[in-house]
Structures are given as structure tokens and as C-alpha cells.
Amino acid sequence: MYGLDRACVFVDVKTDILYVRERIKIMFPHSFSESLTNYLNNYKIDKRNINYIKLEEKKLKRITTIKIDFSYPRFFSEDNIYPLSDELKKTTVEDNLVKLINKLIDYEITINDIKYEYFEFTTQEFVGNFYKFHNIISYFFKALTRKYNDLDKVQYYNFDKNQNKFYTTGFTFQPTSGWKIRLYSKGHENNKKNLKKVKGYIQSTISQALGKIMIEEIEKSVEVLKEKFVDFRCQDLDSLVRDNLEWIFDYKIIDDIVTSSSNKCYRQIVFYRSKIKNILIHSQQRASPQRDFFSNIERLEQFLVNIILFNCKIKCDTKNHLAFFCKK
């Protein structure tokens, strides 16, 4: 399920900033104003679907920039649990923004004058225990950091006092101006129609890029593990596994590497595989943040197909090794 959530639009107008300030005070008398400077204001509105209105005066150009941070779904409901997934409703929200701006200035603009600073295209998937996706989230964050010079990034964790452990709740990452990725646990699983135009844009541009860099990050971890486990000695296996937990995406991958690279007899290889499995089980029981080293191949496929909207099948075993079958 997918749709639009939060967004911010801006427009440069010729109306004096003092006039716009007065109009905001009249229209939103209970708004909270942060006067950052004489030429920069930030108004906390929190009315219906409008979050903030920001004003910036550019004296040299004699213009005022108006930015409106808003929610698409809250125009029609009291919350944003479900993203907006209807093209006609999207147009209604945007038309209302134009009407609002025209009430703040001393002439009229059209929708063509407004530009997006950013918008949040949301995909949702019911995944059960979110902490089990720690490896997927961690690898995705590393892949983005490796690929882009980030403008802003934050990782989020919470603490379970009963388990006495931290657990992953998501992250935000902004690779370029106007594009911010926010991945987090929200806990709902139903939606209505598809926002086909936006979904098509996401699939044809962003989805392909995100899917490819995620696969590249997984493949990089495989190469690192292959190098680390070359000609390993049995007595070193325990420390090797524990020292490289951050590179072990899934048990199936390390199982395949050890099985394929070892020149020992079948019985010895079975012993290695069993030992690695036990080490990973014990490691994830003690790990903080909480994580899971098993079934991540299946979770990765679910993540790529249903969250990133990247059509890909994944196989991994000791016969076929790790393989990605992706469609454009």
C-alpha cells in the first residue's frame, strides 16, 4: 500500500513580508511564531492539515518566500495513519493550498507558481516484529550513506526495559534537496486505491536506484566475508563469526560461503555449519540493538517488493549461491 503523507511547498511572491505576517496573525490567531531573524519567521500553525508556515524575506530580489509544511491525509481525517491514495483528493488539497496562499498575499497566484521542497511518498507493509528487520534497515542505511553525500541523516532506536535492550525503529536520510527517505515502524496494514501516477514515477526513477544500491551493499558484504573466511582454521571459527557479525546479513549467506570455500570433508563441513548456526543464535539472543540472523533473505525480498517497490526475487542456498532476479 502506498500514497502521499507529508509535504512542503514554496512560492516566491512580490508581497511585502510585513503584509504576509499580519495576514497570518489574522487567519491563525492561535499560531505560535518563532522570529528567527528580522527577515525569517517560522509559524507553528497545527490547524487541520497545516503544520508550519515559514517566511523568508529576500531584500535584494524584493521577494518573500512562503513555505507551507502540510499533511495530505489530514485534510480529510484527523490523523495520517493511512496515506492519501486518491488523485482527485490530492488535487483538492493542492487547490486549497493555492487558496490559502492567495489569502496571505495581495494578488493571486496559480498552482503552476508553486514548487515542492519535498514530499513524502509512503509505502506501508505489515511486517510483524519490526526489530527482526534490523539487518535490512542497517544495510539499507549503509547503502545510502555509501552512495550519497547526505544532507541530513538520523537513525532511531528505542529501549525495551523488559528485554533490557535497544531495538531499531527506523531512520531518516536526505540524499538530495527535495528527496528525504523516512523508514520507520507505523503498524498498520490496510489502504484503499493506488496513487498510480505517483507510484509509476517512484518505480521508474527512485525504486530502481534504491533497489540496486541495496543489492550492491549485500554483495559487498558477501565479498568481505569471502575474504575473511578464506582458509580459516577450525579453532578460529568462533571468533571469526563474532568479529564479523555486522557483515553477516543472513545465516544462509555465511553458510554458503563456508560450505563452498572449505576443502574439508563433508562431515567436517556439517560441523562448521552447525557451529556457525549456534553462534548466530546465541549472538542474536544477546544483541542490542535486537536483530535476527535468520530469514532475512525472505524479509529482504518483502522489503524490496512491497516497501521500495522494486520487483525482485532472491534465492540463496549452497547450490545456487546468492542470486537476484530483478525486473524493471
C-alpha positions as CSV (number, residue, x, y, z in Angstrom):
1,M,0.0,0.0,0.0
2,Y,1.3,3.5,-0.9
3,G,0.3,7.1,-1.1
4,L,1.2,10.7,-0.1
5,D,1.8,11.7,3.5
6,R,3.6,14.9,4.5
7,A,4.9,17.6,2.1
8,C,6.3,21.1,1.9
9,V,5.6,23.6,-0.9
10,F,7.1,27.0,-1.5
11,V,6.4,30.0,-3.7
12,D,8.2,33.4,-4.2
13,V,5.8,36.3,-4.1
14,K,6.2,40.1,-4.5
15,T,4.1,40.8,-1.4
16,D,6.0,42.5,1.4
17,I,6.8,40.2,4.3
18,L,5.1,42.5,6.8
19,Y,1.8,42.2,5.0
20,V,2.1,38.4,5.0
21,R,2.9,38.3,8.7
22,E,-0.2,40.4,9.5
23,R,-2.4,38.1,7.4
24,I,-1.1,35.0,9.2
25,K,-1.9,36.6,12.6
26,I,-5.4,37.4,11.4
27,M,-6.1,34.0,9.9
28,F,-4.3,31.9,12.6
29,P,-4.6,33.9,15.8
30,H,-3.5,30.9,17.9
31,S,-0.4,30.2,15.9
32,F,3.0,30.2,17.6
33,S,5.6,32.4,15.9
34,E,9.4,31.9,16.1
35,S,11.0,35.0,14.9
36,L,14.4,33.6,13.9
37,T,15.6,36.9,12.4
38,N,14.1,40.1,11.1
39,Y,13.8,38.5,7.7
40,L,13.0,34.9,8.7
41,N,9.9,33.7,10.5
42,N,8.5,30.2,11.4
43,Y,4.9,29.9,12.4
44,K,3.6,26.8,14.0
45,I,0.0,26.5,12.8
46,D,-1.2,23.0,13.7
47,K,-4.6,23.6,12.3
48,R,-6.3,20.9,10.1
49,N,-3.6,19.8,7.8
50,I,-1.2,22.8,8.0
51,N,1.8,22.2,10.2
52,Y,4.0,25.2,9.6
53,I,4.2,28.4,7.6
54,K,7.7,29.8,7.0
55,L,8.5,33.2,5.7
56,E,11.8,34.4,4.3
57,E,12.4,37.9,3.0
58,K,15.0,38.3,0.2
59,K,15.6,42.0,0.1
60,L,17.9,42.1,-2.9
61,K,15.3,40.4,-5.0
62,R,12.4,42.2,-3.3
63,I,10.5,39.0,-2.8
64,T,9.1,37.0,0.1
65,T,9.3,33.2,0.1
66,I,6.4,31.4,1.6
67,K,6.8,27.8,2.6
68,I,3.9,25.6,3.8
69,D,4.5,22.3,5.6
70,F,1.4,20.2,5.5
71,S,-0.2,16.8,5.6
72,Y,-2.1,15.3,2.6
73,P,-4.3,12.8,4.6
74,R,-5.1,15.2,7.5
75,F,-7.1,17.4,5.1
76,F,-9.7,14.6,5.1
77,S,-9.2,13.0,8.5
78,E,-7.9,13.7,12.0
79,D,-4.7,11.6,11.6
80,N,-2.3,10.4,9.0
81,I,-2.5,6.7,9.7
82,Y,-3.3,6.0,6.1
83,P,-1.5,7.9,3.3
84,L,-3.6,9.7,0.7
85,S,-4.0,7.4,-2.3
86,D,-6.6,9.2,-4.5
87,E,-5.6,11.6,-7.3
88,L,-8.7,13.7,-7.1
89,K,-8.2,14.2,-3.3
90,K,-4.6,15.2,-4.0
91,T,-5.7,17.9,-6.4
92,T,-8.3,19.1,-3.8
93,V,-5.5,19.5,-1.2
94,E,-3.3,21.4,-3.6
95,D,-6.1,23.7,-4.7
96,N,-6.8,24.5,-1.1
97,L,-3.1,25.5,-0.6
98,V,-3.4,27.9,-3.5
99,K,-6.4,29.5,-1.9
100,L,-4.6,29.8,1.4
101,I,-1.6,31.5,-0.2
102,N,-3.8,33.9,-2.1
103,K,-5.4,34.9,1.2
104,L,-1.9,35.7,2.6
105,I,-0.7,38.0,-0.3
106,D,-2.1,41.0,-2.1
107,Y,-2.6,39.4,-5.6
108,E,-3.4,35.9,-6.9
109,I,-1.1,33.1,-7.9
110,T,-1.9,29.7,-9.6
111,I,-0.9,26.1,-8.9
112,N,1.8,26.5,-11.6
113,D,3.7,29.0,-9.4
114,I,4.1,26.5,-6.5
115,K,7.0,24.2,-6.2
116,Y,7.8,21.3,-3.9
117,E,10.6,21.5,-1.4
118,Y,9.8,17.9,-0.6
119,F,7.0,15.3,-0.4
120,E,6.7,12.0,1.4
121,F,5.6,9.1,-0.7
122,T,4.7,6.4,1.8
123,T,4.7,2.7,1.3
124,Q,3.3,0.5,4.1
125,E,3.7,-3.1,4.8
126,F,2.6,-5.3,7.8
127,V,5.9,-6.9,8.9
128,G,5.2,-8.3,12.4
129,N,8.1,-7.8,14.8
130,F,9.9,-4.7,13.4
131,Y,13.1,-5.5,15.2
132,K,13.6,-8.6,13.0
133,F,14.2,-6.2,10.1
134,H,17.2,-4.7,11.9
135,N,19.7,-6.1,9.3
136,I,17.6,-4.9,6.4
137,I,17.3,-1.4,7.8
138,S,21.0,-1.3,8.8
139,Y,22.2,-2.4,5.4
140,F,19.8,0.0,3.6
141,F,21.2,2.9,5.7
142,K,24.8,1.8,5.0
143,A,24.0,1.6,1.3
144,L,22.5,5.1,1.2
145,T,25.4,6.5,3.2
146,R,28.0,4.8,0.8
147,K,26.2,6.0,-2.3
148,Y,25.1,9.6,-1.5
149,N,26.6,12.7,0.2
150,D,23.8,13.0,2.7
151,L,22.4,16.4,3.6
152,D,20.8,15.0,6.7
153,K,20.6,11.6,8.3
154,V,19.3,10.3,11.7
155,Q,19.0,6.7,13.0
156,Y,16.3,6.0,15.5
157,Y,16.2,3.4,18.4
158,N,14.1,2.7,21.4
159,F,14.7,0.8,24.6
160,D,12.8,-2.2,25.9
161,K,13.1,-2.1,29.7
162,N,11.8,-5.7,29.9
163,Q,14.3,-7.1,27.5
164,N,16.9,-4.5,28.7
165,K,17.9,-3.9,25.0
166,F,17.7,-1.3,22.4
167,Y,15.7,-2.0,19.2
168,T,15.6,-0.4,15.8
169,T,12.7,1.9,15.0
170,G,14.0,3.3,11.7
171,F,15.9,6.3,10.2
172,T,15.6,9.4,8.0
173,F,18.1,10.1,5.2
174,Q,18.1,13.0,2.8
175,P,20.4,12.3,-0.2
176,T,19.5,15.5,-2.2
177,S,17.4,18.6,-1.8
178,G,13.7,17.7,-2.1
179,W,14.1,14.0,-1.5
180,K,14.1,12.6,2.0
181,I,13.7,8.9,2.9
182,R,12.0,8.2,6.2
183,L,11.8,4.5,7.1
184,Y,10.0,3.7,10.4
185,S,7.6,1.4,12.2
186,K,4.0,2.6,11.9
187,G,1.9,-0.5,12.5
188,H,-1.0,-0.6,10.0
189,E,-1.8,-2.7,7.1
190,N,-4.8,-1.6,5.0
191,N,-5.2,1.0,2.4
192,K,-7.6,2.0,-0.5
193,K,-6.8,2.7,-4.1
194,N,-3.4,3.2,-5.6
195,L,-2.0,6.6,-6.5
196,K,-1.0,5.3,-9.9
197,K,0.7,8.4,-11.3
198,V,3.0,8.9,-8.3
199,K,3.6,5.2,-7.9
200,G,4.7,5.0,-11.5
201,Y,7.1,7.9,-11.0
202,I,8.6,6.3,-7.9
203,Q,9.0,2.9,-9.7
204,S,10.6,4.3,-12.8
205,T,13.1,6.6,-11.0
206,I,13.7,6.2,-7.3
207,S,12.8,2.5,-6.9
208,Q,15.3,1.2,-9.4
209,A,18.1,3.3,-7.8
210,L,17.3,2.2,-4.3
211,G,16.9,-1.4,-5.2
212,K,20.3,-1.5,-7.0
213,I,22.2,0.1,-4.2
214,M,20.7,-2.2,-1.7
215,I,21.7,-5.2,-3.7
216,E,25.2,-3.7,-4.1
217,E,25.5,-3.4,-0.3
218,I,24.5,-7.1,0.2
219,E,27.0,-8.2,-2.5
220,K,29.7,-6.1,-0.9
221,S,29.2,-7.9,2.5
222,V,29.4,-11.2,0.7
223,E,32.8,-10.3,-0.8
224,V,34.1,-9.1,2.6
225,L,33.0,-12.4,4.2
226,K,34.6,-14.5,1.4
227,E,37.9,-12.7,2.1
228,K,37.6,-13.1,5.9
229,F,36.8,-16.8,5.8
230,V,39.5,-17.9,3.3
231,D,41.4,-20.9,4.6
232,F,40.1,-20.3,8.1
233,R,41.1,-22.7,10.9
234,C,38.6,-24.6,12.9
235,Q,39.8,-23.0,16.2
236,D,39.3,-19.5,14.7
237,L,35.7,-20.1,13.6
238,D,34.0,-18.8,16.7
239,S,36.0,-15.5,16.8
240,L,35.7,-15.0,13.0
241,V,31.9,-15.2,13.2
242,R,31.6,-12.9,16.2
243,D,34.1,-10.4,14.8
244,N,32.2,-10.1,11.5
245,L,28.6,-10.1,12.7
246,E,28.0,-6.7,11.1
247,W,28.8,-8.2,7.7
248,I,26.6,-11.3,8.2
249,F,23.3,-10.4,6.6
250,D,21.8,-13.8,6.9
251,Y,22.8,-17.3,8.0
252,K,22.2,-18.7,4.5
253,I,24.9,-16.5,3.1
254,I,27.7,-17.4,5.6
255,D,26.5,-21.0,5.4
256,D,27.0,-21.0,1.6
257,I,30.4,-19.2,1.8
258,V,31.8,-21.7,4.4
259,T,30.4,-24.7,2.5
260,S,31.7,-23.5,-0.9
261,S,35.1,-22.4,0.2
262,S,36.1,-25.2,2.6
263,N,38.1,-28.2,1.3
264,K,37.4,-30.3,4.3
265,C,35.3,-33.5,4.3
266,Y,31.5,-33.4,4.3
267,R,31.4,-34.4,7.9
268,Q,33.6,-31.5,9.0
269,I,31.7,-29.0,6.9
270,V,28.4,-30.1,8.6
271,F,30.1,-29.4,11.9
272,Y,31.1,-25.9,10.7
273,R,27.6,-25.1,9.6
274,S,26.1,-26.3,12.8
275,K,28.6,-24.3,14.9
276,I,28.0,-21.1,12.9
277,K,24.3,-21.5,13.3
278,N,24.6,-21.9,17.1
279,I,26.9,-18.9,17.3
280,L,24.4,-16.7,15.4
281,I,21.5,-17.9,17.6
282,H,23.4,-17.1,20.8
283,S,24.6,-13.7,19.4
284,Q,21.2,-12.5,18.4
285,Q,19.9,-13.5,21.9
286,R,22.4,-11.2,23.5
287,A,22.5,-8.5,20.8
288,S,21.5,-4.9,21.4
289,P,20.0,-3.4,19.2
290,Q,17.9,-6.5,18.8
291,R,18.3,-8.4,15.5
292,D,17.7,-11.6,13.7
293,F,20.2,-13.5,11.5
294,F,17.7,-15.9,10.1
295,S,15.0,-15.5,7.3
296,N,16.5,-12.1,6.2
297,I,16.6,-13.3,2.6
298,E,12.8,-13.6,2.7
299,R,12.4,-10.3,4.5
300,L,14.7,-8.6,2.0
301,E,12.5,-9.7,-0.9
302,Q,9.4,-8.5,1.0
303,F,11.2,-5.2,1.7
304,L,12.3,-4.7,-1.9
305,V,9.0,-5.6,-3.5
306,N,6.5,-4.1,-1.0
307,I,8.4,-1.1,0.5
308,I,10.8,0.1,-2.2
309,L,8.5,-1.2,-5.0
310,F,11.5,-2.9,-6.7
311,N,10.4,-6.1,-8.4
312,C,13.0,-8.7,-7.4
313,K,13.2,-12.4,-6.4
314,I,16.1,-13.7,-4.3
315,K,17.5,-17.1,-3.9
316,C,20.3,-18.3,-1.7
317,D,21.5,-21.9,-1.0
318,T,24.6,-23.9,-1.2
319,K,23.9,-25.0,-4.8
320,N,22.8,-21.7,-6.4
321,H,24.6,-19.3,-4.0
322,L,23.1,-15.8,-3.6
323,A,21.2,-14.7,-6.7
324,F,18.9,-11.8,-7.5
325,F,16.3,-12.0,-10.3
326,C,15.1,-8.5,-10.9
327,K,12.6,-6.9,-13.4
328,K,12.4,-3.3,-14.5
